[in-house]
């Protein structure tokens, strides 16, 4: 018998801004508030049912290092028996966390888990604290960021700014419709 994975809810924190209200807040504390809020919104799911917390983080070092997935679970009030891990796939880290949780559930390895993500771009610089790029790869622009990658894809695919904005509007309209329909 195969299991079907489903997303039962989603919670997020505010996005920080330079000199904003959450500057200086630890990323593990912020992520723990989100996970705790998720559990409070879903009292029909006991914390004792959560088998794993998989947390995506592009730069798991400094205040968001040292197995932050486990730290967030403990800070959020999940039982000590709940597993925790961190996934690193740069900008796709949180999506990969969700995919790993889904695959584990569908494989029958677990029944209930939380996929989450955290990134503090104020305390961990882009590339981390001590990037050491391989010279041969750097020469071929292997290490470019997502912003530049998006520009390159738009140019290569001949996608105009107007087409991008129309797509964004349609995406927001779909999201609003989905939210209003429950």
C-alpha positions, 0 to 999 in steps of 0.5 A: 500500500502506498502513502499519499503525502499532503500539505495540511497547512503553511505558516511563514514569518515576515520578511526582514528588511535592513534596520527593520523590526526583526534585525538581530533576531536569531534565525533559529528563534524566528524559525522556532516561532514559525514551527510553534505557530504551525503546531498551535494552528493545528491542534489535531496534530499532536507534537508527539506525532511529528517524526522529523523536522527537515529544515532548508538553509542555504548557508548553514553556518554561524547562527544558523549552523550546527544542525539548526533543524534539530535546534529549531525543533527543540526550541519550537517545543517538539519532543526530544524524540523528534528528529531534525536535519538541515538540507542545503541546496542553496536557494532551493533548500526549503523546497528540497526539504519539502520534497524529502519529507514528501518522499519519506512519507510516500515511501512509508518511512514516516507518517507525519513531518514538518518541512521548513526553511530559514535564512538570515542574510543579515548575519551570514553574508552571501556565499558564507563567511569564508567562500573559497571558489574553485578557480576553474569553475569561477572562470566559467561563472559557475558561482553566479547568484539567483538574480543573475541566473534569472536575468540570464534565463530571461535573456536566453528564453527571450522572455520580456519584462512584460511577460514576466509581470503578466506571469506574476499577476496570474500567479498572484490571482491564482493564489488569491483564488485558492486562498478564498476557496479554502 
